[in-house]
Amino acid sequence: MNNLLTHYPVNWIDGMKLSSSHFIAVQDFVTDSVRDAIALQTTDLNAKQGYDRDER
């Protein structure tokens, strides 16, 4: 998790006028969150280039 969270969730409220930037902001936040979740599970073993999880 070297990167800091740069995109924050959108605060959706009733009656708010929606624009494409709101949906892009949500997508950016989800992308950041997934990247961070994957980074938490990365170990030295599966971080090596060429490692295939299905190899046995």
N, C-alpha and C positions, 0 to 999 in steps of 0.2 A: 504494500500500500504506500508506494512512494508518492503517488499523486494525491493532492488534497481534493476534497469534494469541491468541485467548481460549479456544479449545477444543483439548485435546490428545488424541492417540490413546489408545485403551483398550488396556491390556496384558492380552491374553487369555492365560489359563493353563489347563492341564488341571485339571478338577475344580472350577472356579470356578462358583459359583451365579449364573446369569444373571438379570438383571432388565431391565425395559423401559428403565431409566435407562442401561444399558450401550449399548443400541442407539441411543438418543437421542444419547448422547455421541459415538458413531461418526458419526452423521449430521451433527452439529454440526461435528465435525472436518473431514469431507469438504466441507461447505459452506464453511468457512473456507479450506480449501486451494484449492478451485475459484475462490473470489472472489479470492484472492491471485494465482493463475495468470492469471486474466483481467486483473487490474490490471497485471501485468507486460507484457502485450501491448497495452495501451491507449496510443494516441498522440493527439496533439492533433487529428489529422485525424478519427479515428473517435470521439473523445470529444465532438465537437460534437453538440448536440441536432439531431435530424432527419436525420443522415447515414444513408444506406442503402447497405449494402455492395454490393447488387446494381445500384445506379445506375451507368450508364456514359455 
